[in-house]
Amino acid sequence: MQSKVSMIVPCYNKVKWIGGMLQSVNDQHWNNIELILVNDGSTDGTREVITEWEPKLKARGYEVIIIDQTNQGPAGAVRTGMLRMSGDYFCTIDCDDRLACEYLTIMAGWLEDNREYDGVSCELEEKEWEYQPEKNIIWKHSAESPNRLENYIFQRMVISACIYLTRTSYIERCRVIQNFSTIPCFSQEPQLNVPLFSNNGKFKHIPKGLYLRNRAARDTTAIGTVSKNMRCMEKYYDLIALSIQALDKPFAQKEKLFILKELGRLKAYVNWTANFTEAAPFWQQWIDEYISLVCKHFSFSPESVRKNVSFNNIRIFFQAFEKWLLNEPQEKMPKIPKGGRIIGYGALGKIAQKLLPFLKETPYSPTILWDNAATDMKLDFESLTSNDMLLILPASLDILREVKEKLQNIKSEAICVDNDTIIDYLGNILFPVFSENFYFTPYAATPDRKASF
């Protein structure tokens, strides 16, 4: 018999979308589901849709629990549901998103067959209006990473809690429910992710887009201006701080995480306001604060760190420092073939426009530019030879996968270099202080080193 999955859905004023979510739950191939729908004070007809779906879901064979409460926000709704769950596995999904029909079959099936694992994650796929396909959101830093808590704090991985299925026994071991903060009620993610990522659980990542996030239903009231984005990140990192404080960890270890939290907050300010020109006056202030924290806690001289840092190369700076901090290996650029071309793929994208000026000063400066959006940058894969090198400038791993599939289909031996490798290469040039051979020992290697951190 299949193990029971407790699926908690916080429901608040999503009358337009909740029916699609419930349909996707009804279409699951997994049969043993305890569906806990927490109606968080909806006023738009969401509760009526739940009522209509209740008999259909029960007829499907699911156990359906409906809880009505005054509005407490997503955090309060999730905690209410967790107090009632009785399944072997736990997941929570947003009421305006949808699930691939094999969401549970694949993830719960993995946990059924691999008892030594505590949890499993999948890829998140964004969908446009009426769920027209968009690119998969694929990240290298999955839950399998030994630095997953640090990667989460630095937002180097998908932060959504909806892509995880976890054993409830691991939830209990991590004391998630007992330490779950509902104030501020802004989000439920840090309260789940911080303890689950900090307790040495064994996780598996499934490289499939099983969770379908509805881009059309995103709450635009929480973002949209510089000030709103900043408040959003401030609340989010307040919850991360509260979740760190609640961990059953030594004081010194939590102090280190608080430092990373401050670095993550400043990085989020920069990243989340990057498209707002009115934020430009703040960027240098946030970057300066970030650098000051790096120098203070990791014994670097300000001159060695500040050299070459600008808003245009801040992503390169962040990656160089974070890889040093977490003792992650740097990707190496392949040798340049003789007599071939260096092709910059996706040259019109925002990331490409920031990288190309820095590549121009290196041997890897593209000799030709390709982009689907320009008639004078026509893609010509058939012309590629083994002497050609493709620099994939966009960060999307989905684009990288598409390019590699095209090369494989035409049996091309052209060299393909991903964005992460390009960033590492430029990081070594611009910020040698964080290179692999620098004499300070990274945090992840020897956490008890004598530096002030």
C-alpha positions as CSV (number, residue, x, y, z in Angstrom):
1,M,0.0,0.0,0.0
2,Q,1.2,3.5,-0.8
3,S,2.3,5.7,2.1
4,K,0.1,8.7,3.0
5,V,1.1,12.1,1.7
6,S,-0.2,15.1,3.7
7,M,-0.6,17.9,1.3
8,I,-1.3,21.3,2.9
9,V,-2.7,24.1,0.8
10,P,-3.1,27.6,2.3
11,C,-6.1,29.2,0.4
12,Y,-6.7,32.9,0.3
13,N,-8.7,34.8,-2.3
14,K,-7.6,32.9,-5.4
15,V,-11.1,32.1,-6.8
16,K,-9.8,32.3,-10.4
17,W,-7.0,29.8,-9.9
18,I,-7.9,27.4,-7.1
19,G,-10.0,25.2,-9.3
20,G,-7.1,24.5,-11.6
21,M,-4.9,23.6,-8.6
22,L,-7.5,21.2,-7.2
23,Q,-7.9,19.6,-10.6
24,S,-4.2,19.0,-10.7
25,V,-4.3,17.4,-7.3
26,N,-7.3,15.2,-8.4
27,D,-5.2,14.1,-11.4
28,Q,-2.3,12.8,-9.3
29,H,-1.3,9.2,-10.0
30,W,-0.6,8.8,-6.3
31,N,-3.8,7.6,-4.5
32,N,-3.1,8.0,-0.7
33,I,-3.4,11.7,-0.1
34,E,-4.5,13.6,2.9
35,L,-5.5,17.0,1.4
36,I,-5.6,19.7,4.1
37,L,-7.2,22.9,2.7
38,V,-6.8,25.9,5.0
39,N,-9.2,28.6,4.1
40,D,-7.5,31.6,5.5
41,G,-10.4,34.0,5.6
42,S,-11.1,34.2,1.9
43,T,-13.8,36.7,0.8
44,D,-13.9,36.2,-3.0
45,G,-15.6,32.9,-3.5
46,T,-12.5,30.7,-2.9
47,R,-14.4,28.8,-0.1
48,E,-17.3,28.1,-2.4
49,V,-15.0,26.5,-4.9
50,I,-13.5,24.3,-2.2
51,T,-17.0,23.2,-1.2
52,E,-17.7,22.3,-4.8
53,W,-14.5,20.2,-5.1
54,E,-14.8,18.4,-1.8
55,P,-17.1,15.6,-2.9
56,K,-15.0,15.1,-6.1
57,L,-11.8,14.8,-4.2
58,K,-13.4,12.4,-1.7
59,A,-14.8,10.3,-4.5
60,R,-11.3,10.1,-5.9
61,G,-10.4,8.4,-2.6
62,Y,-8.6,11.2,-0.9
63,E,-9.0,12.2,2.7
64,V,-10.1,15.8,2.7
65,I,-9.8,18.1,5.7
66,I,-11.1,21.7,5.3
67,I,-10.2,24.2,8.0
68,D,-11.7,27.7,8.1
69,Q,-9.9,30.4,10.1
70,T,-9.6,34.2,10.2
71,N,-6.9,35.6,8.0
72,Q,-3.4,34.8,9.4
73,G,-1.3,34.9,6.3
74,P,0.4,32.0,4.5
75,A,2.6,31.2,7.5
76,G,-0.3,30.9,9.9
77,A,-2.3,28.8,7.4
78,V,0.6,26.3,6.8
79,R,1.2,25.9,10.5
80,T,-2.5,25.3,11.1
81,G,-2.4,22.6,8.5
82,M,0.8,21.0,9.9
83,L,-0.8,20.6,13.3
84,R,-3.5,18.4,11.7
85,M,-1.4,16.3,9.3
86,S,-1.1,12.6,9.9
87,G,0.8,11.4,6.8
88,D,4.1,9.8,6.2
89,Y,5.2,12.5,3.9
90,F,4.6,16.3,3.9
91,C,4.4,18.9,1.2
92,T,2.7,22.3,0.8
93,I,1.6,23.9,-2.4
94,D,0.2,27.3,-3.3
95,C,-3.5,27.4,-4.2
96,D,-2.9,29.3,-7.5
97,D,-0.2,26.9,-8.9
98,R,-0.6,23.4,-10.3
99,L,1.2,20.0,-10.2
100,A,2.3,17.7,-12.9
101,C,0.3,14.5,-12.6
102,E,3.4,12.6,-11.6
103,Y,4.5,15.1,-8.9
104,L,3.9,12.7,-6.1
105,T,4.4,9.5,-8.0
106,I,8.0,10.4,-8.8
107,M,8.9,12.1,-5.5
108,A,7.0,10.0,-3.0
109,G,8.0,6.9,-5.1
110,W,11.7,7.9,-4.6
111,L,11.2,8.1,-0.8
112,E,9.4,4.8,-0.8
113,D,12.3,3.1,-2.6
114,N,15.1,4.9,-0.7
115,R,14.4,4.8,3.0
116,E,17.7,6.4,3.9
117,Y,16.6,9.7,2.3
118,D,14.7,12.4,4.3
119,G,13.4,14.4,1.5
120,V,13.3,15.0,-2.3
121,S,12.9,18.1,-4.5
122,C,12.0,18.7,-8.1
123,E,12.5,21.5,-10.6
124,L,10.1,24.4,-10.7
125,E,8.6,25.3,-14.0
126,E,7.0,28.7,-14.6
127,K,3.9,29.0,-16.7
128,E,2.4,32.1,-18.3
129,W,-1.3,33.1,-18.6
130,E,-3.4,30.0,-18.8
131,Y,-0.3,28.0,-18.2
132,Q,1.4,28.5,-21.6
133,P,4.9,26.9,-21.3
134,E,7.8,29.1,-20.1
135,K,11.4,28.1,-19.4
136,N,12.1,25.7,-16.6
137,I,13.8,27.3,-13.6
138,I,16.8,25.0,-13.1
139,W,19.5,25.7,-10.6
140,K,22.8,24.0,-10.1
141,H,22.6,24.4,-6.3
142,S,20.0,21.9,-5.5
143,A,19.0,20.4,-2.2
144,E,21.7,17.8,-2.7
145,S,24.4,20.4,-2.1
146,P,26.2,20.1,1.2
147,N,26.0,23.9,1.5
148,R,22.2,24.0,0.9
149,L,21.4,26.2,3.8
150,E,24.1,28.7,2.8
151,N,22.9,28.5,-0.8
152,Y,19.4,29.2,0.3
153,I,20.4,32.2,2.4
154,F,22.3,33.6,-0.6
155,Q,19.3,32.7,-2.9
156,R,21.5,30.6,-5.1
157,M,18.7,27.9,-5.4
158,V,15.0,27.9,-5.8
159,I,13.6,29.3,-2.5
160,S,10.1,28.0,-2.9
161,A,9.1,25.4,-0.3
162,C,6.6,23.9,-2.7
163,I,9.2,21.8,-4.7
164,Y,10.0,19.7,-1.6
165,L,8.4,16.5,-0.3
166,T,9.7,15.5,3.1
167,R,9.2,12.7,5.6
168,T,7.1,13.9,8.5
169,S,9.5,12.0,10.8
170,Y,12.2,14.4,9.6
171,I,9.9,17.4,10.1
172,E,9.5,16.2,13.7
173,R,13.2,15.6,14.2
174,C,13.9,19.2,13.0
175,R,11.2,20.5,15.4
176,V,9.7,22.5,12.5
177,I,6.2,22.9,14.0
178,Q,7.4,23.8,17.5
179,N,9.6,26.6,16.2
180,F,7.4,27.7,13.3
181,S,7.1,31.5,13.5
182,T,3.9,33.1,12.1
183,I,4.9,36.7,12.8
184,P,5.6,38.3,10.5
185,C,3.1,36.3,8.4
186,F,4.8,37.3,5.1
187,S,6.0,33.8,4.1
188,Q,6.2,30.2,5.2
189,E,9.5,29.4,3.3
190,P,12.2,30.3,5.9
191,Q,10.4,28.5,8.7
192,L,10.4,25.3,6.6
193,N,13.7,25.6,4.7
194,V,16.0,26.8,7.4
195,P,15.5,23.9,9.8
196,L,15.2,21.3,7.1
197,F,18.4,22.4,5.4
198,S,20.4,22.8,8.7
199,N,19.9,19.3,10.2
200,N,22.1,17.2,7.9
201,G,19.1,15.5,6.2
202,K,19.7,13.5,3.1
203,F,17.9,14.9,0.0
204,K,17.5,13.8,-3.6
205,H,16.9,16.3,-6.4
206,I,14.7,15.1,-9.3
207,P,15.7,17.0,-12.5
208,K,12.1,17.3,-13.8
209,G,9.7,20.3,-13.8
210,L,7.0,18.7,-11.6
211,Y,5.9,21.9,-9.9
212,L,4.1,24.4,-12.1
213,R,4.1,27.9,-10.8
214,N,1.5,30.3,-12.3
215,R,3.3,33.5,-13.3
216,A,0.0,35.1,-14.1
217,A,-1.2,34.8,-10.5
218,R,1.9,36.2,-8.7
219,D,1.0,38.7,-6.0
220,T,2.1,42.0,-7.6
221,T,1.0,44.0,-4.5
222,A,4.1,42.8,-2.7
223,I,6.5,44.0,-5.4
224,G,6.6,46.5,-8.1
225,T,8.6,49.4,-6.7
226,V,12.1,49.8,-5.1
227,S,10.6,50.4,-1.6
228,K,8.2,47.5,-1.9
229,N,11.0,45.1,-3.0
230,M,13.1,46.3,-0.1
231,R,10.3,45.7,2.4
232,C,9.7,42.3,0.8
233,M,13.3,41.3,1.3
234,E,13.5,42.8,4.8
235,K,10.5,40.8,5.9
236,Y,11.8,37.6,4.3
237,Y,15.2,37.9,6.0
238,D,13.6,38.8,9.3
239,L,11.9,35.3,9.1
240,I,15.3,33.7,8.2
241,A,16.8,35.4,11.3
242,L,13.9,34.1,13.5
243,S,14.3,30.6,12.0
244,I,18.0,30.6,12.6
245,Q,17.5,31.8,16.2
246,A,15.1,28.9,16.8
247,L,17.7,26.2,15.6
248,D,19.0,23.8,18.2
249,K,22.6,24.8,17.4
250,P,25.5,26.2,19.4
251,F,25.6,30.0,19.7
252,A,28.8,30.3,17.6
253,Q,27.2,28.4,14.7
254,K,24.1,30.6,14.7
255,E,26.3,33.7,14.9
256,K,27.9,32.6,11.6
257,L,24.5,32.1,10.0
258,F,23.4,35.5,11.1
259,I,26.4,37.0,9.3
260,L,25.5,35.1,6.2
261,K,21.9,36.3,6.6
262,E,23.1,39.9,6.5
263,L,25.2,39.3,3.4
264,G,22.2,37.5,1.8
265,R,19.9,40.4,2.6
266,L,22.2,43.0,1.0
267,K,22.7,40.8,-2.1
268,A,18.9,40.4,-2.4
269,Y,18.5,44.2,-2.2
270,V,20.8,44.6,-5.2
271,N,19.3,41.7,-7.2
272,W,15.7,42.5,-6.6
273,T,16.1,46.2,-7.5
274,A,18.4,45.7,-10.5
275,N,15.7,46.6,-13.0
276,F,14.8,49.8,-11.3
277,T,16.8,52.9,-12.4
278,E,15.5,54.8,-9.4
279,A,17.4,52.3,-7.2
280,A,20.7,53.3,-8.7
281,P,21.5,55.7,-5.8
282,F,21.2,52.8,-3.3
283,W,23.3,50.2,-5.2
284,Q,26.7,51.5,-4.2
285,Q,25.6,51.9,-0.6
286,W,24.5,48.2,-0.5
287,I,27.6,47.0,-2.2
288,D,29.8,49.0,0.2
289,E,27.9,47.5,3.2
290,Y,28.4,44.1,1.7
291,I,32.1,44.6,1.2
292,S,32.5,46.0,4.7
293,L,30.9,42.9,6.2
294,V,33.2,40.7,4.1
295,C,36.3,42.5,5.3
296,K,35.2,42.6,8.9
297,H,34.4,38.9,9.3
298,F,36.8,37.3,6.9
299,S,40.0,39.3,7.5
300,F,40.3,40.8,4.1
301,S,41.8,44.3,3.5
302,P,39.2,46.7,2.1
303,E,41.6,47.6,-0.8
304,S,41.9,44.0,-1.9
305,V,38.2,43.4,-2.0
306,R,36.9,46.8,-3.3
307,K,39.2,46.8,-6.3
308,N,37.3,46.4,-9.6
309,V,33.9,46.1,-7.9
310,S,31.0,47.8,-9.8
311,F,27.3,47.3,-10.2
312,N,28.0,45.9,-13.7
313,N,30.1,43.1,-12.4
314,I,28.4,42.6,-9.1
315,R,27.1,39.1,-10.1
316,I,30.7,38.1,-10.9
317,F,31.8,39.4,-7.5
318,F,29.1,37.6,-5.6
319,Q,29.9,34.3,-7.2
320,A,33.6,34.7,-6.7
321,F,33.2,35.4,-3.0
322,E,30.5,32.8,-2.4
323,K,32.5,30.0,-4.1
324,W,35.5,30.9,-1.9
325,L,33.4,31.1,1.2
326,L,31.7,27.7,0.6
327,N,34.9,26.0,-0.7
328,E,33.2,25.2,-4.0
329,P,35.5,24.3,-7.0
330,Q,35.8,26.9,-9.7
331,E,34.9,25.8,-13.2
332,K,37.8,26.0,-15.7
333,M,37.7,27.5,-19.2
334,P,38.6,25.0,-21.9
335,K,41.6,25.8,-24.2
336,I,40.9,28.0,-27.2
337,P,41.0,25.9,-30.4
338,K,43.3,27.0,-33.1
339,G,41.8,28.5,-36.2
340,G,38.2,28.4,-34.9
341,R,35.6,30.9,-33.9
342,I,34.5,32.1,-30.4
343,I,30.8,32.6,-30.6
344,G,28.8,34.6,-28.0
345,Y,25.4,32.9,-27.8
346,G,22.5,35.0,-26.6
347,A,24.4,38.2,-27.0
348,L,21.4,40.6,-26.7
349,G,20.3,39.4,-23.2
350,K,20.8,41.6,-20.1
351,I,23.4,39.2,-18.7
352,A,25.3,39.1,-22.0
353,Q,25.4,42.9,-22.2
354,K,27.1,43.0,-18.8
355,L,29.6,40.2,-19.5
356,L,30.7,41.1,-23.0
357,P,32.7,44.2,-22.0
358,F,34.7,42.2,-19.5
359,L,35.3,39.4,-22.0
360,K,36.5,41.9,-24.5
361,E,39.7,42.3,-22.6
362,T,40.4,38.6,-22.5
363,P,41.5,35.9,-25.1
364,Y,37.9,34.6,-25.0
365,S,36.4,37.8,-26.5
366,P,33.8,36.5,-29.0
367,T,34.6,36.9,-32.7
368,I,31.0,36.5,-33.7
369,L,27.7,37.1,-31.8
370,W,24.5,35.0,-32.1
371,D,21.0,35.9,-30.9
372,N,17.6,34.7,-32.0
373,A,16.2,38.2,-31.7
374,A,18.5,39.8,-34.3
375,T,18.5,39.2,-38.0
376,D,22.2,40.1,-38.3
377,M,23.1,37.6,-35.6
378,K,21.6,34.5,-37.2
379,L,22.2,31.2,-35.6
380,D,24.0,28.8,-37.9
381,F,24.6,25.5,-36.0
382,E,25.3,23.6,-39.2
383,S,28.5,25.7,-39.8
384,L,30.0,24.7,-36.4
385,T,33.2,22.6,-36.4
386,S,35.3,21.1,-33.6
387,N,37.4,24.2,-33.6
388,D,34.5,26.5,-32.7
389,M,33.7,27.5,-29.1
390,L,30.2,28.5,-28.0
391,L,30.0,30.8,-25.0
392,I,26.5,30.5,-23.5
393,L,26.0,34.0,-22.1
394,P,22.5,33.6,-20.6
395,A,22.4,32.1,-17.1
396,S,19.5,29.8,-17.8
397,L,20.5,26.1,-17.6
398,D,17.4,25.4,-19.8
399,I,19.0,27.4,-22.6
400,L,22.3,25.5,-22.1
401,R,20.4,22.2,-22.3
402,E,18.7,23.3,-25.5
403,V,22.0,24.3,-27.1
404,K,23.7,21.0,-26.1
405,E,20.7,19.0,-27.5
406,K,21.1,20.9,-30.9
407,L,24.8,20.1,-30.9
408,Q,24.1,16.5,-30.2
409,N,21.4,16.3,-32.9
410,I,23.8,17.5,-35.6
411,K,26.7,15.5,-34.2
412,S,28.7,18.7,-33.7
413,E,31.9,18.6,-31.6
414,A,32.0,22.3,-31.0
415,I,33.0,23.3,-27.5
416,C,30.2,24.6,-25.3
417,V,31.0,26.8,-22.3
418,D,28.2,27.5,-19.8
419,N,27.5,30.8,-18.0
420,D,28.8,29.6,-14.6
421,T,32.2,28.8,-16.1
422,I,32.4,32.2,-17.8
423,I,31.6,33.9,-14.5
424,D,34.2,31.9,-12.6
425,Y,36.8,32.8,-15.3
426,L,36.0,36.5,-15.0
427,G,35.9,36.3,-11.2
428,N,39.5,35.0,-11.2
429,I,40.6,37.9,-13.3
430,L,38.7,40.7,-11.6
431,F,38.8,39.4,-8.0
432,P,41.9,37.3,-7.6
433,V,41.6,37.8,-3.8
434,F,39.0,35.0,-3.9
435,S,40.9,32.7,-6.1
436,E,41.3,29.0,-5.1
437,N,45.0,29.6,-4.2
438,F,44.4,32.5,-1.9
439,Y,46.0,31.9,1.5
440,F,42.9,32.4,3.7
441,T,41.1,29.1,4.4
442,P,37.4,29.1,3.2
443,Y,34.6,28.8,5.8
444,A,33.3,25.4,4.7
445,A,36.7,23.8,4.9
446,T,37.7,24.6,8.5
447,P,34.8,26.4,10.3
448,D,36.8,26.8,13.5
449,R,39.7,28.8,11.9
450,K,41.0,31.7,13.9
451,A,39.6,34.5,11.7
452,S,37.0,36.7,13.3
453,F,34.2,34.8,11.5
